[in-house]
Each structure stands twice: as C-alpha cells, then as structure tokens.
Amino acid sequence: MKAFLLAGGNGTRLRPLTDSVPKCLLPIRGKPLLDIWLELCARSGITEVLINLHAHRQLVEKHLTGKSSPIAVRVVHEEQLLGSAGTIAANQSWIASDPAVWILYADVLTTTDLRRMTEFHFFHGAVATVGLYHVPDPERCGVALTNSAGIITGFEEKPKNPRSNWVFSGLLLAGPRFLDFIPPGTPADLAFDVLPRLLGQLQAYHIHEYLLDIGTMPNYRKAQNTWPGLDVLSVQPGEAIPTPLPGAPSAPQPRKLSGGSS
C-alpha cells in the first residue's frame, strides 16, 4: 500500500522550535516524529510513502538521505502550499490504480493499528474510512456526526457549537473515487473542502489507541511525558496485511452512541 504523509505546514504554532527545524523532525523522546511515522508505516504493510515538503525541506531531505528503511520514500517540494487536498490532487498519478491509499497528517503521534483499520476499510467498501478520536475540546477540530451504522452524516471544521466530541484524527484511508471529490484549484483543504462533500459516503473508524496532535506547544510537551512508543504494537515490519474474506467479521465496529450520532 501507499501513503501520503502530509508534512508541508509551516508549524507556526510551534515557534520558536520550528524557526529552524521542520515540524516533522521535532523529536518525541529523542526520536524525530518522521522516523516514528516511517516505522509505523513499515509495521502496517505500507511499502511506499510520498511526503510533501515546504518549510526547511533541505533538512528533511538530508535526514532521509542514506536512511535504511523497508519503505520507498519519495518527497515533493511545494513552493506554494497546495493544501492537504490540493497536494493529493497534484500527485494523483502516483496513486495509479491502487484500490486505496493512506492520507496521514505528519503532526499526529499515534499507536493506531493501521492494519486493522485497513481491514475495516476494505470490509465496508466506503469511498473513504475516516479515523475519529474523542477529545474534550472539539471546537478546535473537525467534528463528525455518525449514524447507527457508523456512516458520517455531518462534518464541520472548528465549529463554534460542536455537536460531538468525536473529531477527525488526521488518519484517512481513501479509495479511488475519493479523488473525484477534490475541488479544482488550490489551496484545497480536506476538512473544509472535501469531507463535507462526502457526507453519507464516509465510514467512521473510532480510534481508542494513543493519538495526539502535537501541533501546539502544550501538546508537544505532553507528548514527551505520555508517548508509549511503538513497542505496544505486536505487528513487525514486513508483515503482510491480510485480506478479509467476503462475509468475514470486520475490524472493530464503530461505537454506537446515544442519539445515533457521535
């Protein structure tokens, strides 16, 4: 499988750290976040990764040079930021005819079992499977509502009056039809411009593992004290992703919440 690792942001909320270091190279307990992501991808059956870069791209390229990895890593430089959806559209030829591609936000720190989420996605067959996680302050996030079948029926980015505490995690697995919903022109954003156009065609996957957006200074500091490391995962690099048989049980079912929404 392939994965977009979205790392093009300027990291303004993490200044002054990001004045000289790209956000994806900030260390979590001494290990660059990018290295954590590449290890998680390797453990999850992902074989190719495309990373979009903007600020401090030379430092990222230097970091990757000569690095031993079971993953084929490619980088693309954006002189002007295209947005989280715009960069996917600009590099859609890289996806080719793949049945699904991961879209991952590089400033997320997680132990989510991507293999189980992959099985879940292929079992349900939605246009995309969106990872959701529960937060106490949803007004700063992309808030999702789901029905009793786990289909996303509402989505609003940074609402003033959130109707749910389940928010977009920055982990998304998209099928080929997903590209058809990216509007022309740039910048284009997944949360603002794409996900709201796909209501009724997105499957929610509720994440209960460790997940933290380290894009703010308080969360970055929190990560240094709470990150459990990837050794909590039982999956080792190089293991294949099993293909679920028709009619087989899916990966963990979406949690049904009161009122038919989450």
N, C-alpha and C positions, 0 to 999 in steps of 0.2 A: 504494500500500500504506500501511498504518497501522503505528505502532509505539508501544508503551508504553515510556516511559523512566522507570525506577524510581529516583526521587530523594528518597524520603521519609525516609531514615535520618537519624539524629542525628549521625553521623560522630564517635562518641566516641573512636575510636582515633586520630583526627587532632587532638585537642585539644592545645594551645590554639587552633590555627588555626580550628577550627570553632565556637569560642565566639562568634564574631562574623560568620563567613562560612559560608554553606551549602556542603557538600562539593562540590556540582555547579558552584559558581562559583570553586573554587580554581583558580588559574592554572597551566597547564602551559607553561612557557617564555613566560609573559606572556599566554597566551590562556586564558580560562575553559574548563574542561572541558565545560561545557554547550554552548558555541559549537562546540567540536570535534565533539561528538556531532551537533549540528544540521547541520553541514557534511557529515559522513559520511552522515547520512540523506539529505540532498539529493543527494549523489553516487550514492546507492544506489537511487534510484527511489521512496523513501518520500515521500509527499505530506502525511501528517497525523501529528502526534505528540501524545500525551497524556502529561503529566508530573504525577506525584503529588508533592505537597509537604507538608512538616510543619514542620521547623525553619527559621526565617528565610525563610518563604515570601514575605514582602513584598519582600525583597531580590531574589529570583528574578523575581517579577512585575515589579518596577521594571526589572530588567535586560532583560526581554523586551519591555517597552513601547517601541514605535516601532522595534523592530529589523526591518530588512528581511531577509526570508527567503522562499524559494520554497515553504516548508513552512508549512502551517496548524498553529499551535501552540495547544494548549488545556491549561490547568492545573486540577488539582483539589486542594483542601486537605483534609487528613486531620487532624481534631482529635485523634483517637486512631489510631495507626498500625494499619493493617489487615493488614500483612504483604505480602510480594511476590506471593502468590497471592490473598490477600483483596482487594487493590486491583483486580486483574484481574476478579474476580467482581463486585465492586461497580460496575464500569464496563463490563460486558459488552454493554450496549445500544449503546455507542459502536462496538463491533466490527461490529454489524449482521450482514450475511450475507457478510462478507468471507471469501474462501477461505483466507486465512492472515493472521496478524498477528505482528509482531515483538515480542518481550519483551526489553528491553535494560537491563542494570544500569548506571546512570549513573556509578558509580565505577570503571568499566572504561575503560581507554585502549587503543585498538586501531586497526590499519590493515586489519582483516579486510575482504575483498571481499564485502560483503553481497549483491551481485548474483549472484555465483557460488553463494553459499550458498542464495539464493532458488531458483535454477535446480535445484540439487541437491535441495531440499525437494520441489518440485513433481514432479520426475522420480521420486522414490522413494515419495511419497504416504503417508508415515507420519503418525501422529497429531501428532507434532512432530519437528522436527530440532533436536538439541542440539549446540551448539558445544563441543568439548572441546579443551583445550590441555595440554601436557606441563609439569609442574612438578617441582622436586626435593624439595618438602616437601608431599606430598599430604595429610598428616594434618590440615591446616588448611582443607581444601577438600571439595567434594562429589565423591567418587571414583566413576568409572564403569568398568564392565566391559562389553566388547562381544564378540560372536561374530565368526566369519569374514566374515559379511555386513554387519558394521557395526551390527547391532542391539544396543541397550543391554540387557544381561541382568542387570546388577546396578548398584545405586546406593546409596551410603551417605555421609551428610554427616558430615564431620570424624571419620573412623574412627580408632581407636587403632592399628590394624594395617592400613594401606592395602594393598590387593591390586593396585594400579595407580598409575601416575603420571599418568594421563590424567584430568583433572578438569573440572567444569562451568565454562565460561568466563564465564557471565553473558550469553551470547547464545543466544537460543532463538527458533525460528520455529514457531508453533503453528497448527494447523488448527482448525476449529470444534469438533471432538469433544473437544479438549483441555479445554474449559470443563466438560465433564461429570465430570472427574476432580478438580475443586477441591472439597474438602470444605466443608460449610456451617460458618458460624461464623468468627469472626476472633479473634486474628490467625491467618492461614494462610500457610504458607511453601512456596515452590516446591520447594526442595531437601528439606525434611523431610516435607512433606505431599502433594506431587503427583507428583514424578518417580518415587519408589519405587512408586507405584501403577500406573505405566505401563510397567513392565518388559516387554520384548518388543514394544512398540509405538512405541518411540523410535528414530530413526535418528541415529547419531553422525556428526558432521562434524568432522574433525580440522583444527584451525587451526594453520597454520605461520607466519602473519604475526605482526607485533608485537602482543602483548597483555599488559597489566599491570593488575592490580587495585591502584589507588592508595589503597586504603582504610586503609593503615597508613603511619606516618611514614617507615619505611625505603623503602617502595615509592614514596611520593610524592617523596622526594628522588631516588630512582633515575630516576623519570620525567623529571626536569629535565635529566638528562645523557644519556638514551637515546632520548627520543621523536624519531622521524624526521620527524614531520609527515605531513599527508595528501597532500602533493605526490607521494608514492611511488605513489599511486593514479592510474591512467590515466582513470578514469571522471570525467566532469564533471557538475555539477548539471544536472538536467533530462533526462538521458538515460533512455530507457525501459528497463525490464527485459525482455529478450527471453523469449518463452515457448518452452520446449523442445518440439520436435515429438515425437509418440509414437515411441518406439524410438530416439531420438537419444541420443548419448553423454551421460552426466551430467557434472556438475561434478566436481572431484577426488574420486575414490573414497576411502572410509575406508581408512586404512592397516591392513593385515592384520598383526597382531603374533603372535609365537610363543605357542603355547598357546591360541590362539583368543580371547584377551581382551586388552584394552588398559587 
